[in-house]
Amino acid sequence: MSEGVKEENQLYDEINITPMLDLAYVLLVIFIIMTTASVQGVKVETPQTVNSAALAKPQMRAITITSDGAVYLDAYPVDMATLEQRLAEYKSGNPELPVVLKGDAAAHYEKVSEVLEICKKLDITEVGLVTKKVAE
């Protein structure tokens, strides 16, 4: 007789999950922001210069040399053989691979020279040196 009419006390078989999904997406965004904000790289004391230009380019690789001679590629510690291997992989993917060398002011010049030799060997021509700009 009344097929379209439902009783007021009838149970619902469906659960509305929209609020739970909204919460999950908000938490996901918060975790993404927090993890990217915490990865800053390796802190070193860079040399100072009067004039310096911005070197940021897409797909740029950063090589950092600390005062004790440790070498990092994009904040990951590497030795010279691993550095050469990974730079060769990146170079095969991007022939005009830009590299930024960030060395501590007290870093051993020998390590800087070794890194530059690897870049020269791999024919990486876009190499920038990171320095601090001195206020004039």
N, C-alpha and C positions, 0 to 999 in steps of 0.2 A: 503494500500500500504506500508507504512512505520510504522509498529507497534512498532518496537524496538527503533525508533528515537524519542527523546523528544524535545520539543521546548525549547529554552534558557530561556524564560520568564515563564516557568511553576513553580508553587508554590510547596514547599516541605511540606508534611504533618507530618514529623517526627522532633522531637526536640532532639538534642544530649544532654543528661543529664550527661554524663561522667564527665565533669569539675565540675558540681555541686556536684556529689557524692564524687569526690576527695576532694573538699573543706570540705564537711561534715565529712569525715573520718579524715582529719587533725584536724579539730576542736574537734572531739570526743577524739582523742588521747591527744590533749593539755589539755582538761578538765579532763581526767583521771589522767594525770601526775600531774596537779595542785592540785587536791583534795587529792591524796595520799601523796603528798609532804607536804600538810598543816596539816595532821593528825599525830602529833608527840607523843601524849600522854600527861600525866600530868607531869609538871616539879616539881621535888623535889630535895633537897640537900641530896645526899646519903652519908653514912659513907665511910671512906677511909680505905683501906687495902693495904698491900704490895703485896701479891700474889692473883691473881684472874684468873679464867679460863672462857673462853667463854661459855655461857649457851644457846645460840640460838639453838632451835630445831623446827621442823615443828609442827604446831598446838599447840604451847605453849600459855598459858594464863598468862597475867601479872596482878598482883594485886599490886596496888599502895596505900600507906598510906601517906597522907600529914602531915605537921607539926601540923595542927589544928585537926587531927584525922579523916578526911574524907577518906573513902575507895572507890577506883575505881577498876573496873574490865575491863581491856582493854580500858581504858580512859573513861568509863561510870560510873557515881557515883552509888553506891549500898549501901544498909544497910547489916547487917550481915545475916539476913534471906534470902534476895535475893542473896547474894553472895553464900551461901550454896546451894540454889536451882539451880543456874546457873552452879556452879561447878559440882553438881550431874548430871545435864544434859550433860555437856561436858564429864564427867567421863564415863557415859553410852555409849557415842559414841566412846571414846578412853580409854580403860582400863589403859593404861600407860600414862595418861595425865601429861605432865610436866607443872609445875607452877613456875613462878618467882615472888618473893616478893620484891618489890622495896619500901623501906620505907625511909622517910625523917630522917635525923640524929636527929632532934628534935621531932620526932613522939613519941607518948605515947606508952610505951612498952606493955601496956595492950591491945591495938588494934592489935599489932603484935602477941601477944600471942593468942588472939581470932581467928585471921586468921589461925595461925598454928594449933589450936585446930580443926577448921573446916576441914582443910586439913587432919588431922589425923583421924577425924571421918569418912571422905569419903574415907579413905585408899589411899590418894594421897601420894605416896612415893617419887616422883621426885619433890622436892621443892628446888629452888635455891634462894639465897639472893644476891641482886644487891648491889655492893659497887664500890667506885672509887679506881682505882689503883694509889698508891702513887709512884712517881718517886724515885728510890733508889739513 
